[in-house]
Amino acid sequence: MQENLSMNRKGDGADIIRNNLAYMLFFLAVFVAMLFFVSSRMDNVAFWEDFYAKEIARVIDFSKQGDEVKIDVTMAVQLARKNKVEFDKIFIFDNEEGSVAVSLSRGTGKSFRYFNNVSIENEGTELSEENVEVRQLIFNIK
Amino acid sequence: MRKMNKKGMAGDYAMFFVYIFIVFIIWGGLAAGIFSFFGDGYDFKEAEAEILINNVEVCLREKDFFSGEFDIYYSCGFNSNINEEHMIYVKRASDDEEIIFGVRDYINQCEFVGGKENINFPECVKKTISVRGESFEVIVGSNQDSRGILSG
């Protein structure tokens, strides 16, 4: 009886490890997928692309020919830098279509059309004179 | 002894479905939480319609919309792209003459009560404007949302 018991215990132990290994592998796979999903959503790049495209279009719709526009885009630039987007590809204006495109992650972006019939010139970003931490998008309305 | 072990194992295997169920509940909750917080996007239709109706008002005060040769794009400085996802409706009160630019069906969609809660319907703004002793009813609708693009 004692022999049987010890044999059973060994057998159960091996079975428990084998069974739990499947659970643990599954749990690990789910956990890694969850981490990846949450971390990709934490930046919320799609929202910020949408936000900046619409806000820049709003400013253009409000503006008149001859205006110089400066917009604080620090957060967008930080996100783009984190996602290795080249500086000159973050904000792209299409004067023919009348649209602004914002790309904060490689390969994707959001575009929004403004209704004001103006052309955007001399666009670029520079550091604010008041605060070097602030990055500004600057362009002229023609 | 072997039979007893098999019965025990069957109980363990049955728990796998409970485990999967719990995992799905957690995943579902996480996804629902994230999408309810971030998923709606940034709604800009009403704000855009407000800006557009103000620009139309400025233009209406300067130009005669009901002259035969009137071109809203040239006269008011609008892009022709407003034809696709916007509507500008102007009605002169004195003779009920009306003029519509853009998507004509938005005039119906703007009046549809059920559309207020539907994100696929345009957001509309109405205004009554008095110019040179005449009253005009102006309705502007916008259904523009940002479009996803592939960037280099």
Interface residues (C-beta under 8 A of the other chain):
Chain A: N4 N8 G11 D12 D15 N19 Y23 F26 V30 M34 F37 V38 R41 N44 A46 F47 E49 D50 F51 A53 K54 A57 R58 D61 F62 V85 K89 I92 E97 G98 S99 A101 S103 R106 G107 T108 G109 K110 S111 F112 R113 Y114 F115 N116 N117 V118
Chain B: M1 N5 M9 D12 F16 Y19 V23 W27 L30 A31 I34 F38 G41 Y42 F44 A47 E48 I51 L52 N55 Y73 G77 F78 N79 N81 I82 E85 H86 Q144 S146 R147 G148 I149 L150 S151 G152
